[in-house]
Amino acid sequence: MNILLVFLAIALIGIVLYVTIKRRKPWKFLVVILIIIIGILFLTGFRFTASSALPIGSSVIEDINTNYGKAILYENVNDNTFGLAKVKRNLGFLYHYSGGTSKYAVERNKPFQVAGYGSNEEDGFMIGVRITNSDIKYIVVGNHLRNLTPTDKYHFNLETVKKYSDSYHIEEVTINHAFFVLNEYSEETWTIRALDKDGNLIADKLFGMDEVRYIDW
C-alpha cells in the first residue's frame, strides 16, 4: 500500500512539473508514466483480479470475502494439489498475494486431506478440505468434547452438531471440497470431522493428530 502511494505521488509530481515547464502535449508524458506504473505494479505482484494474484497454474475452487480482501481455496492444475491464499485488496481495485500454503494432496487410502493457514483474529484462519471418499457429505469443524484423545471412542453425528451448534461450523461438500474462514487457530478449529449423507461419522482428524483416520467403531 505505501509503495503504491509513492509510485502515484511520483507520477503526479512528474506530470505537474512537465505541464508547468513544457506547457505542451502532456498526454504523451502521462501515457509513459501510466505504462511505467503498471509495469512496476505487475513486477511487485499487484494484479487487477484476485485470481490472477495467485501462484502460476492456480485455479480458484472457492473464495470468500474478508475484511482484508479474499480468502481463496485453489487448485494447482499442473500437479492436482490444492492450497490456500490470502489476497489483499488495495485502493479498491488492485489485489496482492499476501501469504498462504500450497502443495496439499490426499494421502493414499485416506478419506480427506486438510490444509490450514493463519493464526490470529486479525488475519483469520482458513481451512481447506479435499475429499476422496464419495460417501462424505459434510465436513464439520469444532469440538465440544474436552480432553478427547485419539484412543477414546466417542459418539458423534449430525444431531451432535445441531445440539452444540455454538461449538461447530459445518459445510456441505461441493466439488470434493469444503472451505472455512474462521476467527483464529485453536484446538477447536483444528478438529475436523467428516459425516455421510445420513449424518453419521465417517472419519476425523483430532487436534494433535497428524493423520486423518477412518472411524470403524
Secondary structure by P-SEA (a helix, b strand, c coil): caaaaaaaaaaaaaaaaaaaaccccaaaaaaaaaaaaaaaaaaacccccccccccccccccbbbbccccbbbbbbcccccccbbbbbbbccccbbbbccccccccccccccbbbbbbbccccbbbbbbbbbccccccbbbbbbccccccccbbbbbcaaaaaaaccccccccccccccccccccccccccbbbbbcccccccccccccccbbbbbcc
